[in-house]
């Protein structure tokens, strides 16, 4: 039955998890207005997931999955950067270049210093 069909990929797994979580939230909230909306959103996520799973348009489904993976990687890279900055906050101070928006770190406790951007060469002052 699944020969020539898309099958399960990372985007489908994400949609299935979102659908199940929304179903659980809808069951906790009952049949109030918000519960009905969550139930409809969960149903839509599950239907979309099964549609993608049984689809024969492999090129389109793979391109959708690639877009999802790129967005997920971009988000995880931002979260990884925030976690690294949080762990280094006691030893370093972080500055953003006003012209190119590159992030630089300088050691704390050096007073007012001149910072040169490693990407564009812009110079600005900052207090470490």
Backbone as numpy.savetxt, mean C-alpha at the origin, in Angstrom:
# Nx Ny Nz CAx CAy CAz Cx Cy Cz
-12.15 -28.14 -15.74 -12.96 -26.94 -15.74 -12.10 -25.67 -15.74
-10.96 -25.70 -15.07 -10.13 -24.50 -14.95 -9.10 -24.36 -16.07
-9.10 -25.23 -17.04 -8.15 -25.13 -18.15 -8.48 -23.89 -18.97
-7.48 -23.04 -19.18 -7.66 -21.81 -19.95 -8.27 -20.67 -19.16
-8.39 -20.83 -17.87 -8.96 -19.78 -17.03 -7.87 -19.17 -16.15
-8.18 -18.03 -15.56 -7.18 -17.29 -14.80 -6.78 -18.01 -13.52
-7.70 -18.50 -12.77 -7.39 -19.14 -11.50 -7.21 -18.13 -10.39
-6.54 -18.57 -9.34 -6.39 -17.73 -8.16 -5.03 -17.03 -8.20
-5.00 -15.72 -8.01 -3.76 -14.96 -7.93 -3.81 -14.06 -6.69
-2.80 -13.21 -6.54 -2.70 -12.38 -5.34 -3.86 -11.41 -5.20
-4.31 -10.83 -6.30 -5.44 -9.91 -6.24 -6.71 -10.64 -5.83
-6.90 -11.86 -6.33 -8.08 -12.64 -5.93 -8.04 -12.97 -4.44
-6.87 -13.33 -3.94 -6.77 -13.63 -2.50 -7.09 -12.39 -1.68
-6.61 -11.23 -2.12 -6.91 -9.99 -1.41 -8.41 -9.72 -1.43
-9.05 -9.88 -2.59 -10.49 -9.65 -2.69 -11.27 -10.64 -1.81
-10.83 -11.89 -1.76 -11.51 -12.87 -0.92 -11.39 -12.50 0.56
-10.21 -12.09 0.98 -10.01 -11.71 2.39 -10.85 -10.48 2.73
-10.86 -9.49 1.83 -11.67 -8.29 2.06 -13.15 -8.67 2.14
-13.59 -9.55 1.25 -14.99 -9.98 1.27 -15.37 -10.67 2.56
-14.51 -11.56 3.04 -14.80 -12.28 4.29 -14.81 -11.33 5.48
-13.84 -10.41 5.52 -13.79 -9.45 6.63 -15.03 -8.56 6.62
-15.44 -8.10 5.43 -16.64 -7.28 5.36 -17.89 -8.06 5.75
-17.94 -9.35 5.40 -19.07 -10.18 5.82 -19.12 -10.31 7.34
-17.96 -10.51 7.96 -17.93 -10.60 9.42 -18.36 -9.29 10.07
-17.89 -8.17 9.54 -18.30 -6.88 10.09 -19.80 -6.65 9.88
-20.32 -7.05 8.73 -21.75 -6.88 8.47 -22.58 -7.74 9.42
-22.09 -8.94 9.73 -22.85 -9.79 10.65 -22.80 -9.25 12.08
-21.69 -8.58 12.45 -21.60 -7.99 13.78 -22.50 -6.77 13.91
-22.62 -5.99 12.84 -23.44 -4.78 12.89 -24.92 -5.05 12.70
-25.27 -6.22 12.24 -26.68 -6.55 12.06 -27.23 -5.99 10.78
-28.54 -5.89 10.71 -29.20 -5.44 9.49 -29.51 -3.96 9.52
-28.68 -3.19 10.16 -28.85 -1.73 10.13 -28.36 -1.22 8.77
-28.39 0.07 8.55 -28.00 0.65 7.27 -26.55 0.36 6.92
-25.65 0.50 7.89 -24.24 0.26 7.64 -23.98 -1.23 7.41
-24.68 -2.06 8.14 -24.54 -3.51 7.97 -24.95 -3.96 6.58
-26.04 -3.40 6.07 -26.48 -3.74 4.71 -25.47 -3.28 3.68
-24.91 -2.09 3.86 -23.91 -1.58 2.93 -22.66 -2.46 2.94
-22.20 -2.85 4.12 -21.04 -3.72 4.22 -21.32 -5.08 3.59
-22.53 -5.58 3.77 -22.91 -6.85 3.18 -22.87 -6.76 1.65
-23.38 -5.67 1.08 -23.36 -5.50 -0.37 -21.94 -5.35 -0.89
-21.09 -4.63 -0.17 -19.69 -4.50 -0.58 -18.97 -5.85 -0.52
-19.25 -6.64 0.51 -18.65 -7.96 0.62 -19.10 -8.85 -0.52
-20.36 -8.81 -0.81 -20.90 -9.60 -1.91 -20.26 -9.19 -3.24
-20.11 -7.89 -3.45 -19.47 -7.40 -4.68 -18.02 -7.86 -4.77
-17.29 -7.83 -3.66 -15.89 -8.27 -3.65 -15.79 -9.75 -3.96
-16.67 -10.55 -3.39 -16.65 -11.99 -3.65 -17.04 -12.32 -5.09
-18.03 -11.64 -5.61 -18.44 -11.87 -6.99 -17.32 -11.47 -7.95
-16.68 -10.34 -7.69 -15.56 -9.90 -8.53 -14.42 -10.91 -8.47
-14.16 -11.44 -7.30 -13.09 -12.42 -7.15 -13.39 -13.68 -7.97
-14.62 -14.18 -7.88 -14.97 -15.38 -8.65 -15.01 -15.09 -10.14
-15.43 -13.90 -10.53 -15.43 -13.51 -11.94 -14.00 -13.53 -12.48
-13.06 -12.94 -11.71 -11.66 -12.92 -12.12 -11.09 -14.32 -12.17
-11.49 -15.16 -11.22 -10.96 -16.52 -11.15 -11.40 -17.36 -12.35
-12.62 -17.19 -12.79 -13.16 -18.00 -13.87 -13.01 -17.34 -15.24
-12.39 -16.18 -15.31 -12.26 -15.44 -16.55 -11.31 -16.15 -17.51
-11.60 -16.05 -18.80 -10.72 -16.60 -19.83 -9.83 -15.52 -20.44
-10.04 -14.27 -20.08 -9.21 -13.18 -20.59 -7.95 -13.08 -19.73
-6.99 -13.95 -20.02 -5.80 -14.06 -19.18 -4.94 -12.80 -19.23
-4.84 -12.18 -20.39 -3.99 -10.99 -20.52 -4.50 -9.87 -19.62
-5.80 -9.61 -19.63 -6.36 -8.53 -18.82 -6.25 -8.84 -17.32
-6.53 -10.08 -16.93 -6.44 -10.44 -15.51 -5.00 -10.36 -15.01
-4.05 -10.75 -15.83 -2.64 -10.65 -15.41 -2.20 -9.20 -15.30
-2.68 -8.36 -16.21 -2.30 -6.94 -16.10 -2.94 -6.30 -14.86
-4.17 -6.71 -14.52 -4.79 -6.22 -13.28 -3.99 -6.66 -12.06
-3.55 -7.91 -12.07 -2.77 -8.43 -10.95 -1.42 -7.71 -10.85
-0.79 -7.42 -11.98 0.48 -6.70 -11.97 0.31 -5.28 -11.41
-0.76 -4.61 -11.78 -1.01 -3.27 -11.22 -1.20 -3.34 -9.72
-1.95 -4.35 -9.26 -2.16 -4.53 -7.82 -0.83 -4.78 -7.12
0.01 -5.64 -7.69 1.29 -5.94 -7.06 2.21 -4.72 -7.01
2.19 -3.88 -8.06 3.00 -2.66 -8.04 2.53 -1.70 -6.96
1.21 -1.54 -6.82 0.69 -0.64 -5.78 0.99 -1.18 -4.39
0.87 -2.50 -4.22 1.15 -3.11 -2.92 2.63 -2.95 -2.56
3.51 -3.10 -3.54 4.94 -2.94 -3.29 5.28 -1.49 -2.96
4.64 -0.55 -3.63 4.88 0.86 -3.34 4.45 1.20 -1.91
3.29 0.67 -1.49 2.81 0.91 -0.13 3.72 0.25 0.90
4.15 -0.97 0.64 5.01 -1.65 1.60 6.37 -0.96 1.68
6.86 -0.39 0.57 8.13 0.34 0.62 8.00 1.59 1.48
6.87 2.29 1.36 6.65 3.48 2.20 6.57 3.09 3.68
5.88 2.01 3.97 5.77 1.56 5.37 7.13 1.12 5.90
7.93 0.46 5.06 9.27 0.04 5.47 10.14 1.26 5.76
10.04 2.31 4.93 10.80 3.54 5.15 10.39 4.21 6.45
9.08 4.27 6.72 8.61 4.87 7.97 9.10 4.09 9.18
9.11 2.76 9.08 9.59 1.93 10.19 11.08 2.15 10.43
11.87 2.26 9.35 13.30 2.53 9.49 13.55 3.91 10.11
12.79 4.90 9.65 12.96 6.24 10.21 12.59 6.25 11.69
11.57 5.51 12.07 11.15 5.45 13.47 12.24 4.80 14.32
12.86 3.75 13.81 13.91 3.07 14.56 15.18 3.91 14.68
15.42 4.81 13.74 16.63 5.63 13.75 16.41 7.03 14.30
15.24 7.30 14.86 14.89 8.66 15.26 15.76 9.20 16.39
16.36 8.34 17.22 17.16 8.82 18.33 18.56 9.24 17.89
19.07 8.63 16.82 20.43 8.91 16.38 20.49 9.89 15.21
19.44 9.98 14.42 19.47 10.81 13.22 18.24 11.70 13.13
18.40 12.82 12.42 17.28 13.68 12.10 17.13 13.67 10.59
15.90 13.63 10.11 15.63 13.50 8.68 15.15 14.83 8.12
15.68 15.18 6.95 15.32 16.40 6.25 14.87 16.04 4.85
13.96 16.85 4.31 13.50 16.69 2.94 14.00 17.88 2.14
14.59 17.60 1.00 15.11 18.66 0.13 13.94 19.49 -0.39
14.01 20.82 -0.30 12.90 21.65 -0.77 12.70 21.62 -2.29
13.74 21.31 -3.05 13.59 21.35 -4.51 13.21 19.99 -5.10
13.86 18.90 -4.69 13.58 17.60 -5.32 12.85 16.62 -4.40
12.61 16.98 -3.15 11.89 16.17 -2.17 12.61 14.88 -1.78
13.92 14.81 -1.98 14.70 13.66 -1.53 14.85 13.73 -0.02
14.88 12.58 0.64 15.00 12.51 2.09 16.45 12.22 2.45
16.99 13.04 3.38 18.36 12.86 3.84 18.35 12.75 5.36
19.33 12.06 5.89 19.45 11.97 7.33 20.80 12.54 7.76
20.78 13.22 8.90 22.00 13.78 9.48 22.05 13.38 10.95
23.27 13.25 11.49 23.37 12.88 12.90 22.80 13.97 13.81
22.18 13.56 14.89 21.63 14.51 15.84 22.74 15.15 16.66
22.45 16.35 17.19 23.36 17.01 18.12 24.48 17.78 17.47
24.40 18.12 16.20 25.47 18.87 15.53 25.16 20.35 15.45
24.01 20.77 15.94 23.64 22.18 15.89 23.09 22.55 14.53
23.22 23.82 14.19 22.73 24.30 12.89 23.79 23.99 11.83
23.39 23.24 10.82 24.35 22.80 9.80 23.83 23.10 8.41
24.76 23.10 7.45 24.41 23.27 6.04 24.28 21.88 5.44
23.14 21.62 4.81 22.85 20.30 4.26 22.87 20.41 2.74
23.62 19.52 2.11 23.71 19.48 0.65 22.97 18.23 0.18
22.01 18.44 -0.72 21.23 17.32 -1.24 22.12 16.45 -2.12
22.09 15.16 -1.89 22.91 14.23 -2.66 22.33 13.96 -4.04
21.09 14.34 -4.26 20.43 14.06 -5.53 20.53 15.24 -6.50
20.21 16.45 -6.03 20.19 17.61 -6.93 21.27 18.64 -6.62
21.95 18.52 -5.49 23.02 19.46 -5.15 22.54 20.73 -4.48
21.26 20.84 -4.18 20.71 22.02 -3.51 21.27 22.10 -2.08
21.51 23.32 -1.62 22.03 23.54 -0.27 20.98 24.29 0.55
20.77 23.82 1.78 19.86 24.49 2.69 20.35 24.27 4.11
19.82 25.08 5.03 20.25 25.02 6.44 19.23 24.23 7.24
19.70 23.56 8.26 18.83 22.80 9.14 19.46 22.62 10.50
18.64 22.45 11.52 19.13 22.25 12.88 19.02 20.77 13.22
20.16 20.19 13.56 20.13 18.77 13.90 20.05 18.61 15.39
